């Protein structure tokens, strides 16, 4: 298994982006946005609606959308408080998935909770993703690079608490320097080129992800085999979860591709089950879904275009970096009115963090004729 030796941590207002590298190759990209609950966080919620016949119910845990919980035993009645653990973060306009928390988990959470534990409330947050990654790869990790500015040194201190690895804080655009931006762009696209000329086409719907292989100039059997490690890497890079169907090219040797895929996904830290071939010869697998995919976070659901949230976070990240590099005292941005409304509304917390980093207000100017995913930054 390739050893993760470098973590790149790009902290922007309201958002932490982490890239895990092995010998210069980007294997994972993780994006956490403040306000989105992480797996293993403990909440005290209240049942708001039972879904008859499904064994599930909606639970209010204090977020925009209620969480969904499946009960293996007796269903709690509506209005009953329940202590739950996040097992899957919200995605695609759906609420989080939760399970009843263990008694020991709740007892530990209550020790650190505040005085008010009436539902809905957060009893214990999950570990910070920087801590999770540092602990997961501590045995092989050699370097952690943080940019563009570690506000208050919090992230560097967190890494040093958990590891003796070298930590460097730099002002540079490390995602560009280390090729992560190029991998990001690829991971948000449909097509990936396979060495030899074949193409892998990845499309995700609400129900499942489909992968098609186009042989191009290659022999069909060779294209199938060469595509297997590419597909496994892209599933991990894109954080794709749930059912996945690979439409293999009809060619000799397809049975052997089941073992090849199992070997390829064995390197993935997220549990991935390879079921085998369907009667039609398609390869079927299922990757555990633990967090939103990059497409969930960065693309609009209807068309493959940047979402309002992804544009807003990119605007803040670039504004802070550009102003710090230029030593500016005034920063203004012209952007689409919907982006400005989002930053003054539900994303105000991220705008506040940007202004704290800049030590000056960030002036947002709505411009109706601006494309939704375009903005202009002006510094003085």
N, C-alpha and C positions, 0 to 999 in steps of 0.2 A: 504494500500500500504506500503511495507517495506520502512522504512526511511533510506536514505543514511546518515550515520553518520561519515564515514571516507573516505578521498581521499588519495590515494598513488600516488605520482608523481615521476616517474623515468625519469630524464632528461639525455639523452646521446647525443653525438655529432650528430647534425642534426635531432634529433628525441625526441619527448616528449611522454611518455606513461603514461596514467592515468587509475587507477583502482578505481571504486566506490564500496564501501563495505557497507553492512547493517548487523550489529551485526556479523561481521566476514565473511559473505557470499559475494562472488564477484558477483555483478549484472551486471556491465558494464566494458568493457575494451576499451579504446579509444587510438588510436595511431595517432599522427600527425607528419608528416615528413615535414621539412622545404622545401619550394619550391612548395608544393602542395597547391593550392588555397582552402580556406575554404568557406563554405556556408556563404553568405551575403557580401562577399568582392565585392567592386565596381570597375569595369574596364571601361576604355574608349577603345573600340575596333574599328575594321573596318570590314565590311562585305566583305568576300572574294569569296563566291560562294553561289548562291541560289539553293536550291534543288527543281526543278520543280515538281509541283503537290503535294508536301508534306506540304507546308506552313512553311518550315523551311529553315534555311541558316547556313552556317559556318561563324564564326566570329573570326578574329585574335585578341587575347587579350595578345599576347606576350609569350605564352607558347609553349611547343613542339608541341602540337596538337591543332588545332583550336577548339573553343567551338561550340556547336550547339544551335541554338535559334529557337524556334517556335513562329511565329507571329500570333496573333489573328486578327490583322488589316492589313493594307497595308504593304507588304514586302519592306524593304529598298533596294535600288539598290546596286549592287556590287561597292565597294570602298567607300561607305557612312560610316562616323563615327557613332558609336552608343555607348551609355552608358548603361552598362549591370550589372546585379547582379548575382553572382553565386548561383544557386539553387541546384546543385548537383556536387560534386567534381569529378574529372577524376577518372575512374576506368576501369580495364580490358583492357587497351590499347586504351580506348576511351577518347575523350576530355570531358571537363566539360560541363554541361548544364547550360545555362544562360537565363535570361529574361530581358526585358527592365527595367531599373532602374527607380524608381519614381523620379520626378523632385526634391522633397524635399531631397531625398537620395543623388542625385548628387550635389545639392547645398551645403549640409553639407560636402560631400566628397571633394569638391573643396576648401573649407576653410582650409583643412589640407594638401592638395596636394602641391607638389613642383611647381616650375615655369614652368616646361615642362610638359604639359598635352596633348601633341600630341599623337594620337593613334599609336601603342598599348601601354597602360600604366596602372598601378595600381593607382586608385584615392584614395581608402580607403580600408585598409585591414580589415578583420573581427576581432572580438575580439579574443584574445588569448584563446585557449581551457581551460587553467587553470582558466581564468576569467569566462568563460562561465559555467564551472562546479561549481565554487565557488558560483556564483550568483544563479544558478539553485537550488542548494541544501543548500543555506545559512540557511534556517529555521530549518533544522535538523542536519546540519553538526557540529560535535564536535571536529574533529581532522583532520589535514592535515600533512602528513609526506612526506618529499622531500628527494630524494637520487639519485645518490651517492654524488653529489656535486652540489649545486645551484650556478652556475657560477655568481659571482657578487651579489648574493642575490636577483636576479631579480624576480624569481618566488615567493619567500617568501614575498617580498614587494608587489607583485601583489595581493596575497591572503589577506594580511593585509589591503590593500586599500579597500577591498570589504566586509570584515567580521572580527568579533572579535574572530574567532575560533583560537584555539591553533595551532601554526605552529612549526614543529620540522624538522630540517635538520640533516640527519644522513648519515654516510658513508656506511651503510649496504646495502645488496642486499634485499631490502624490498619486491620485487615481489616473491622472494623465501621464505622469512620469513613468509609472509601472505598467502601463497598458491596460488598466482596469476599465477606463472609459470605453476603449475599443471592444472589450469583452461585454461590457454593459450594453452597448449598441447592438452587438450580435445577439445577446440574450433577449432583447426585446423585439427582434425580427423573426420572421417566419422561416427563413432558409439558412442552412449552415452547409458550407462546402466541405466535402470529404476529400482527403488526399487521393488523387487519381482522377478526380473530376465528377464524382457522384454528388448528389445533393440530398440533404435531409430536410424535410419540410415539417415543422412542428406547429400544430394548431390546438389551442385549448378552448373548450366550451365549458358551460356550467357543469356538465355531467362528467366529462372525461377529456383526456388529451390524446390526440391522434398524431401519429408520426408516419410520414410517407417517405419512401426511398425512391429516388430517381437515379437510375444507373448512369445516365449520360453516356460518355464514351467507354465506360467500364463494362466488363463482363458482369452479368447479373449476379452470379454467386459471389464474385469478388466484391461487388458493391455492397451486398448484404453484410458480408463479414467485416468489411472496413467501416461500415456505418455503426456497428454495435458499440464500440468504445466512444464514438462521437455522441451517440444518443445518451449513453450512461452519464457522460460528463455534462451534457446540456441539461439533463434532468436535475442534477445536483446544482449546477451553476444558476439555473433559473428558479430553483426551489419549487419545482413542480411536484404536486402531490395528488393522490387519488388514483383512479383507474387510468391505465395507459395502454393503448393498442398500437402496435407497430405493424404497418402493412408492408410485409416483406415482398420482394420481387419473386414471382414464381421461378424457382431455380433449384437445381440439385443441392443437397446439403443443408436444407432449412432446419432439419431436426437438430443438427449440431449447434445451431445458433442459440438454442435454449441454454445450453451449458456456457456458451460464450458470453451471453448476457448475464448469467448468474455470476460468472467470474468478474465481469466488468462492474457490476453494482456492488460487489463485495467490498469495494473500496469506499463506498458511500456510508458515512456515519448514520444516515437516516435509513431506517429499516425499509428495504425494498424486496417485495416478494415477486418472483418470476413464476407465473402459473404454468406457462408452457404455450404450445401452439393450439389455436382454435381449429375446428374441423376444416375451416377454409384456409388454414396455413398462416394466420396472423399470430404475431407474438403478443402475449398478454401479460402485463405485470401491474403491480400496485405499489406505489411509494407512499409511505406514511405522510399525511399532511399535517404539519405542525405549525406552519406560519404562512402568511400570504406569499404568493409567488411574486417575482419582480413585475410580471405583467399586471397582477392585481393592484400593485402599488403605483405603477407608472403609466398604465394605459387606460384609456376610457373603455368602458364595456362594449359600446356599440361599434366604434371604429377604432382601429389600432393607432390612435393618436394620443399624445400625452394628456394625462388627467390634470385637472385644475390643481390638485394637491401637489403633484410632482413638479409642475411648473412653478408653483409658489415656493416650494422648498429649494428648488434650483435657483430661483431669483434671490432668495435670502443668502444662500451659500455663496453665490458669485458676488453679491453686493458686499458682503463682509470681507471676502478674500481680496476683492479689487480695492476696496477702501483702505484696508490694512497695508497692502502693498504700496499704495500711492501716498499713504500718510494723510488721508483726506479728513477734513473736519465737517464737510457737508456731503451728503449722499442723497440723490433722488433717483427714482426709477419710474419710467413710463411703461405702463402695462395695460393689458385688457381690463376693462371694468370688472369682469367676473373674478379675475385674479386679485385685484385690489379689494373687492368686497370680501373675498375669502380671508385675506390677510388681516383685514379690519374686523372680521367676524370670528368664525370657528378656529382660525389659525392665528389668532391674536397672540397666543402664548409664544409662538415661534417668532413673530415680529418683535415682541418684547425682548426675547433673548438676543436677537440681532442688534437691537438698539443698545442693550447692555454691553455687548461686545464692542460696538462702535463708539460707545459713550457719546452718542448724538442721535437725534431723531432720524429715522429713515423716511423721507418724504415719498409718498406713493401718489403718482399722477395718473388717473384713469385716462386712457386714450382709446376711444371707440373704434378707430380704424386699425388698431394694432391686432395682429394675429394672436389667437389665444395662447399659443406656445412661444411667442416672441416678446422680448422686453428690452428696454434700453437703460443702461446704468450710467449716471452722470456723477462725477466726483469733483470736488473742489478742494 
